Amino acid sequence: MGALTGLKILDFSTLLPGPYATLMLSDLGADVIKISSPDKKDIVADYPPYIEGTDITANQAWLGRNKKNLFLNLKTEKSKEIIHKLIMEYDIIIEQFRPGVMKRLGLDYETLKEINPKIIYCSLTGYGQTGVLKNNAGHDINYLARSGNMNYSGKKSTGPVLTNMQIADIGVGSLNSVIGILSAVYYRTQTGRGQYIDISMFDGLVSFNAMEGASFLVNGIEPKREETRLNGGSAYDFYETKDGRYLSVGSLEPKFWKNFCECIELPQLIEKTVMPNDVNSMKNIIRERLLTKTLKEWLEIFDEKDVCVEPVLTMKEALLEDEHIKDRKLVVDVEVPNSNGKIIKQMASPIKLSECPINYKETGYPLGYHTESILKDLGYSDEEISNMKTENVVDLYVKK
């Protein structure tokens, strides 16, 4: 039994934010059905590579883990009948369309709560359901830019820099959706009432301004690139080593700073503190020193010295070789269904529960795989399902 066994969720989302949110929920035991359009590509789920010997991509195998999925043309009247039947059991919805789309389809919260008043309905969008930007398209880079975060991130010489991390998508959209849904579930257990949840990736990034944002709202001083404690205005930074690798130095507190300076044999820097007035000249001294040894040599020096220094690892080093990641079981072996026992490695859930640990039952299936079985569970006959396929209401999975 999983922590969330008994929760049943319809997932109308695409790309990364919604699917990762429901991956977290399905890993915890929720029963998730992902609903996809048979004629609209999902650039994340369909993104290569494909797992050898299968017709499923690595992304879909990961994001679809422990889920079922259904091909459904939401523009048809018959699809509404199917959804109406499903929500009597699958009474939590997450959708990721622009505001107004689900209403035009007749599948908005106000409509569906008339059928099931206990429904919990989460809309995940870029800019939210209200405000002048609500209908704007956007991606991670846009939300990071408009929220103010990128105006003081990066280098003075280059401006903002890309990170290749989906901060708004996962760090805000996915996690806040999970928090919102579980909060609404708890409220429903107390009151019997469902509710609507409005999650905006942009909204969450506003508070990612964190300490600098709180300070600005009090003193009105704009933070600038490479002038604050965490954006390059202190010794807190990345430094190159002799072999072209990099170290991350986070020695902010006095004890860590002292230990770091002693390890690199520059004790004269201790009294300067991690953020002196001449920080750039001090960092140049540190850069020159760290360039005198390889990454491996420095790691041996810093080993068990309590300095908040870690290497910038490659993907292979992190996901396949790092002992801490192995100890924490952050990469797991999961079976690919219908593949004669094929096992692949996947990134694990970050949540660890002592009483009901995560059960990685199997990877995701190709999109549309469960269409026929779900429809039969709803009481539709083979003839009715065949007619729905002919009428372009559903599409049935066919192995490629």
Secondary structure, 3 states (H helix, E strand, C coil): CCCCCCCEEEEECCCCHHHHHHHHHHHCCCEEEEEECCCCCCCCCCCCCECCCCCCEHHHHHHCCCCEEEECCCCCHHHHHHHHHHCCCCCEEEECCCCCHHHHCCCCHHHHHHHCCCCEEEEEECCCCCCCCCCCCCCHHHHHHHCCHHHHCCECCCECCCCCCCHHHHHHHHHHHHHHHHHHHHHHHHHCCCEEEEEEHHHHHHHHHHHHHHHHHHHCCCCCCCCCCCCCCCCCEEEECCCCCEEEECCCCHHHHHHHHHHCCCHHHCCCCCCCCCHHHHHHHHHHHHCCCCHHHHHHHHCCCCCCEEECCCHHHHHHHCHHHHHCCCEEEEECCCCCCCEEEEECCCCCCCCCCCCCCCCCCCCCCCHHHHHHHCCCCHHHHHHHHHCCCCCCCCCC
